[in-house]
Amino acid sequence: MKQTNHFLDHFFNPKSVAIVGATNNPFKMNYRLLQNLISLDFKGKIYPVNFNEQEVQGVRAFARLQDIPGNVDLVVTSVPASKTMDIVRDCGEIGAKNLVIVTGGFSEGGEQGQELHRELGSFVREKGIRTLGPNTLSPVNTSNNLTISFNPVKKIKRGGLSFAFQSGFYEPKINWLFSQFGINKMLDMGNKIDINELDALAYFSDDPDTKVIAMHMESLHSDGREFFDLLKAVSPKKPTIILKSGRTKEGSKAAASHTGSIAGENDLIFDGMIKQTAAMRARNLDEFFDLAKAFDFSELPHGNRMAIITLSGGEGVMATDACEMNGLKLARISNRTAKSLEKIFPDWEIPLNPFDAGVCMEFHLSDISTFFETLAAIPEDENVDCVIMQMPPHLPSGGTSSSRKASEKEKFIQTLSRIKMAKKPFALWRTGMDGEEDRLIEMLESNSLPVFQSSERAIRALSAMHRYSLKCSLA
């Protein structure tokens, strides 16, 4: 486990965590805060704090923070807003310097909440208590299984992608995120009483385990010039994706209503500053996650020549249009590759790009491995910079047994993994849109093979990677 000297490292790598408000009641949301640490085997000491219980979820509990023997590296409190200040004072008394406030009802909670927010902010600044939130969840660190979440996390998947959010919108999606991405760390900044987007960016820029940074913001709470100077320095080294919501006047008001912030930045200025960096701005949530997936799973392209493998002529036409509209061009497949592909042709000549694998399957899919190994000639072509392929809606199994179907899926995934060895961006897009395909996608993405909802979304993501590569070459 690699560490940095940044103060946020104490949030991601605590040796001990106190959960204030831990409960034995599984019907309370706070139940999951402790349950996840236990079930995922957090690599540190856990101290439940509950005034009325001697044991919580099988772990010895303490009535107050002051009763805990030894140091507490991270305090996570989820008691009501009216009682939070008492817990924060307890942190000051025991010398705890790192605090997560899960509870809402402060800056977004009317006059009384705003007064509590000011009192809280003044106290933590005076005592030097670094504070995440209020109105937040996280942190998450997959290297030590630290997961602060209201949802029961089934399993975590490690990778090089680190997220920073200014909202809990990701929280109901947390199991989906772990199924779709290789995640390093996640940070929800909440109402940013102390820790903000500049702190998150600075930490992820220095963190050796972070390879790709994805940030969601509704407002800037840090010095704008300092943030953009850092973004300009970091983004050519680590792909950085920015989703800035509150783009319209009404959207800005909506952001202020739930964070209590003054989300009034001029979006045109913000957009112009992003364009002066190598960072990519996502237009919406779908694109935000698409770009994160593409950069996390794929090599950067060396050019803009795209090869398309499709199962339908109509899909091939739509994919070709998307290439043209997103600054990519169809690769000219070499004669050598054409010769390799001839063995899976139908009885007539077909175009090489887009390549209609669907009609070829009608004649040559008795051996899945051989068929897809033949397609590997396309990404290996020196004229091809990136490849997208439509997923087969089903794989023939020569029978109905579940073991035979599983075997064919494994062969399919192994063959596609070999296609990736060409060290070029390779992505798939889905076809069937059913539960069976969902299960196959989870297997593919567990092997770092990205799958997108449509050819257009795959192409837009790879086009962004091409633009990023060009920007980095000029930086």
Buried (B, 14 or more C-beta within 10 A) or exposed (E): EEBBEBBBBBBBBBBBBBBBBBBBEEEBBBBBBBBBBBBBEBBBBBBBBBEEBEEBBEBEBBEBBEEBEEEBBBBBBBBEBEEBBEBBEBBBEBEBBBBBBBBBBBBBBEEEBBEBBEBBBEBBEEBEBBBBBBBBBBBBBBBBBBBBBBBBBEEBBBBBBBBBBBBBEBBEBBBEBBBBBBBBBBBBBBBBBBBBBBBBBBBBBBBEBBBBBBBBBBBBBBEBEEBBEBBBBBBBEBBBBBBBBBBEEEBBEBBBEBBBBEBBBEBEEBEEBBEEBBBBBBEEBEBBBBBBBBBBBBBBBEBBBBBBBBBBEEBBEBBBEBBEEBBBEBBEBBEEBBEBBEEBBEEEEBEBBBBBBBBBBEEBBEEBEEBBBBBBBBBBBEBBBBBBBBBBBBBBBEEEEEEEBEBBBEBBBBBBBEBBEBEBBBBBBBBBEEEEBEEBBEBBBEEBBBBBEBBBBBBBBBBBBBBBBBBBEEE
